[in-house]
Amino acid sequence: MIFQNTFPGTPENFFTVILGDDAMFFQQYRNTRKDTDLKVYFVNCAIGISFSWSQFFLPSWLLLALDDVTVKCSKFLQLSKWHVSDEYGGNVREVTFRSLCHSPLCPPDTAVTELQHASFSNDKRNLIYETKQQAHDVPFGSYFEIHCRWSLRTTSSSTCQVDVKIGVNMKKWCILQSKIKSGATEEYRREVCKILEAASDYTVKAESNGPNREDIVVTSSA
């Protein structure tokens, strides 16, 4: 178990407000982080996620040399509907974007792919949200991918418990893989904490604003 917390809503609230077809949360969250040029597609595969890899795709010795790496993308988001998957159950979708890199050791930008899978229990009291992420053009990007599993369990009419597990899958052997695993896991743990904090705040504001969710501004710590 990497992370555990309480979300101010039910698993159904989480999906509708944070992940749903009409949800604006991740658009605003990514724009706040300057992670944009996002595109979401129908897919028939299982799970996955993608976003800025500049902070966690490198081993520690390279991270020290890349402290000044920043990522900027054009503010463009295209969302399509979740797609029902007969093969895996629940719903799936794919997200892609390009991250612009500002470092002599990185390419000008990198393609990133995110696959997502969401599935409810029959009584809607539990939600499993799984992600897998892959950066394509950065150093060591083809060596590994990060898997993440969010388990949301209803604890009351207005809250649920969120348990998040993170794992790094090494697709190729690398002498630095222990450093890659530990660095990527810790960096993604921080990202999960930021997402859940922002999502909780966004959900509370959504309850107050009612249908005017487009007026809510996501705040994210650096």
C-alpha positions as CSV (number, residue, x, y, z in Angstrom):
1,M,0.0,0.0,0.0
2,I,1.5,3.3,-1.0
3,F,-1.2,5.8,-0.1
4,Q,-4.5,5.9,1.8
5,N,-6.9,8.7,2.4
6,T,-10.6,9.7,2.6
7,F,-12.4,11.3,-0.3
8,P,-15.4,13.7,0.4
9,G,-17.9,11.8,-1.7
10,T,-18.9,8.3,-2.8
11,P,-17.1,6.3,-5.5
12,E,-20.0,7.3,-7.9
13,N,-19.3,11.0,-7.0
14,F,-15.6,10.5,-7.7
15,F,-16.3,9.0,-11.2
16,T,-18.9,11.6,-12.2
17,V,-17.1,14.7,-10.9
18,I,-13.5,13.7,-11.5
19,L,-13.4,11.1,-14.3
20,G,-16.8,11.3,-16.0
21,D,-17.4,12.3,-19.7
22,D,-18.4,15.8,-18.7
23,A,-15.9,16.2,-15.9
24,M,-13.6,19.2,-16.2
25,F,-11.2,18.3,-13.3
26,F,-8.3,16.8,-15.2
27,Q,-8.4,19.5,-17.9
28,Q,-8.1,22.1,-15.2
29,Y,-5.5,20.1,-13.2
30,R,-3.3,19.5,-16.3
31,N,-3.6,23.2,-17.4
32,T,-2.5,24.2,-13.9
33,R,0.5,22.0,-14.2
34,K,1.1,23.1,-17.8
35,D,0.6,19.5,-18.9
36,T,-1.7,20.0,-21.8
37,D,-2.2,19.1,-25.5
38,L,-4.2,16.2,-24.1
39,K,-6.2,13.9,-26.3
40,V,-8.5,11.0,-25.1
41,Y,-9.5,8.2,-27.4
42,F,-11.8,5.1,-27.4
43,V,-9.7,2.0,-26.8
44,N,-10.2,-1.8,-26.4
45,C,-7.2,-2.4,-24.2
46,A,-6.9,-2.6,-20.5
47,I,-5.3,0.1,-18.4
48,G,-2.9,3.1,-18.5
49,I,-2.1,6.7,-17.8
50,S,0.3,9.4,-19.0
51,F,1.4,12.9,-18.0
52,S,4.7,14.9,-17.4
53,W,7.6,12.4,-17.0
54,S,10.3,15.1,-16.6
55,Q,10.1,14.6,-12.9
56,F,10.4,10.9,-12.5
57,F,11.4,9.0,-15.6
58,L,15.2,9.3,-15.0
59,P,17.5,7.6,-12.5
60,S,18.8,9.8,-9.6
61,W,22.2,10.6,-11.3
62,L,20.5,12.1,-14.3
63,L,17.8,13.8,-12.2
64,L,20.5,15.8,-10.5
65,A,21.7,17.0,-13.9
66,L,18.1,17.8,-15.0
67,D,16.8,19.9,-12.1
68,D,16.0,22.7,-14.6
69,V,13.8,20.5,-16.8
70,T,10.4,22.1,-17.4
71,V,7.5,20.9,-19.5
72,K,5.2,23.2,-21.4
73,C,2.4,22.2,-23.8
74,S,-0.2,24.1,-25.7
75,K,-3.5,24.4,-23.9
76,F,-5.6,22.0,-25.9
77,L,-7.7,19.2,-24.5
78,Q,-9.9,16.8,-26.5
79,L,-12.1,14.4,-24.5
80,S,-14.2,11.6,-25.9
81,K,-16.5,9.2,-24.1
82,W,-15.5,6.3,-21.9
83,H,-15.8,3.1,-23.9
84,V,-17.4,-0.1,-22.5
85,S,-15.0,-3.0,-22.7
86,D,-16.4,-6.5,-23.0
87,E,-13.0,-8.0,-22.7
88,Y,-11.9,-6.4,-19.5
89,G,-15.3,-5.2,-18.0
90,G,-16.0,-1.7,-17.0
91,N,-14.9,1.3,-19.1
92,V,-11.6,2.1,-20.8
93,R,-10.1,5.1,-22.6
94,E,-6.7,6.3,-23.8
95,V,-5.0,9.6,-23.2
96,T,-2.1,11.0,-25.2
97,F,-0.1,14.3,-25.2
98,R,3.3,15.6,-26.1
99,S,5.5,17.2,-23.4
100,L,8.0,19.8,-24.5
101,C,11.4,19.3,-22.8
102,H,13.9,22.0,-22.1
103,S,17.2,20.2,-21.5
104,P,20.2,19.3,-23.6
105,L,19.9,15.7,-22.4
106,C,16.3,15.4,-23.6
107,P,14.6,15.6,-27.0
108,P,12.6,18.7,-27.8
109,D,9.5,16.9,-26.7
110,T,8.2,13.5,-25.9
111,A,5.0,11.5,-26.7
112,V,3.2,10.2,-23.6
113,T,0.4,7.6,-23.5
114,E,-2.0,6.9,-20.8
115,L,-4.5,4.0,-20.7
116,Q,-7.3,4.1,-18.1
117,H,-9.7,1.4,-16.9
118,A,-12.6,2.0,-14.4
119,S,-15.0,-0.6,-13.1
120,F,-17.7,-0.5,-10.4
121,S,-18.9,-3.3,-8.2
122,N,-22.5,-4.4,-8.8
123,D,-23.9,-2.3,-6.0
124,K,-21.8,0.8,-7.1
125,R,-20.3,1.0,-3.6
126,N,-16.8,0.2,-4.8
127,L,-14.8,1.6,-7.7
128,I,-11.5,0.3,-9.2
129,Y,-9.6,2.9,-11.3
130,E,-6.4,1.6,-12.9
131,T,-3.8,3.4,-14.9
132,K,-0.6,2.5,-16.8
133,Q,1.8,5.2,-18.2
134,Q,4.5,5.2,-20.8
135,A,6.8,8.0,-22.1
136,H,8.1,7.2,-25.6
137,D,10.9,9.5,-26.6
138,V,12.8,10.3,-23.4
139,P,16.0,8.5,-22.1
140,F,15.1,5.2,-20.5
141,G,11.4,5.8,-21.5
142,S,11.1,2.4,-23.2
143,Y,12.5,0.5,-20.3
144,F,9.6,0.8,-17.9
145,E,6.0,1.8,-17.3
146,I,4.2,2.8,-14.1
147,H,1.1,0.9,-13.0
148,C,-1.4,2.4,-10.5
149,R,-4.5,1.0,-8.9
150,W,-7.0,3.2,-7.1
151,S,-9.5,1.3,-4.9
152,L,-12.4,3.4,-3.6
153,R,-14.8,1.9,-1.0
154,T,-17.9,3.6,0.3
155,T,-17.7,4.3,4.1
156,S,-20.7,6.6,4.5
157,S,-23.3,8.4,2.4
158,S,-20.8,11.2,1.7
159,T,-17.3,9.7,2.0
160,C,-15.2,6.8,0.7
161,Q,-11.8,5.4,1.5
162,V,-9.2,5.6,-1.2
163,D,-6.3,3.1,-1.3
164,V,-3.7,3.6,-4.0
165,K,-1.1,1.0,-5.0
166,I,1.8,1.8,-7.3
167,G,4.2,-0.5,-9.2
168,V,6.9,0.0,-11.7
169,N,7.1,-2.7,-14.5
170,M,10.6,-3.0,-16.1
171,K,10.0,-4.0,-19.6
172,K,13.8,-4.2,-20.3
173,W,16.7,-5.1,-17.9
174,C,18.7,-2.1,-16.9
175,I,21.7,-1.8,-14.5
176,L,20.0,1.3,-13.0
177,Q,16.6,-0.3,-12.6
178,S,16.5,-0.2,-8.8
179,K,17.1,3.5,-8.9
180,I,14.5,3.9,-11.7
181,K,11.9,2.0,-9.6
182,S,12.5,3.8,-6.4
183,G,12.6,7.2,-8.0
184,A,9.6,6.7,-10.2
185,T,7.5,5.2,-7.3
186,E,8.3,8.1,-5.0
187,E,7.6,10.8,-7.6
188,Y,4.4,9.2,-8.6
189,R,3.3,8.8,-4.9
190,R,3.7,12.6,-4.6
191,E,1.7,13.1,-7.8
192,V,-1.1,10.9,-6.4
193,C,-1.2,12.9,-3.2
194,K,-1.5,16.1,-5.3
195,I,-4.2,14.7,-7.5
196,L,-6.3,13.4,-4.5
197,E,-5.9,16.7,-2.6
198,A,-7.0,18.7,-5.7
199,A,-9.8,16.3,-6.5
200,S,-11.1,16.5,-2.9
201,D,-11.1,20.3,-3.0
202,Y,-12.7,20.3,-6.5
203,T,-15.5,18.0,-5.3
204,V,-16.3,20.1,-2.3
205,K,-16.5,23.2,-4.5
206,A,-18.6,21.2,-7.1
207,E,-21.2,20.5,-4.3
208,S,-21.4,24.2,-3.6
209,N,-21.6,25.3,-7.2
210,G,-24.0,22.7,-8.4
211,P,-24.1,22.6,-12.2
212,N,-21.7,25.5,-12.6
213,R,-18.6,23.3,-12.4
214,E,-16.9,25.1,-15.2
215,D,-16.5,28.0,-12.9
216,I,-14.4,26.0,-10.4
217,V,-10.7,26.6,-10.5
218,V,-8.4,23.7,-9.6
219,T,-5.6,24.6,-7.3
220,S,-2.5,22.4,-7.2
221,S,0.6,22.6,-5.1
222,A,3.9,22.7,-6.9
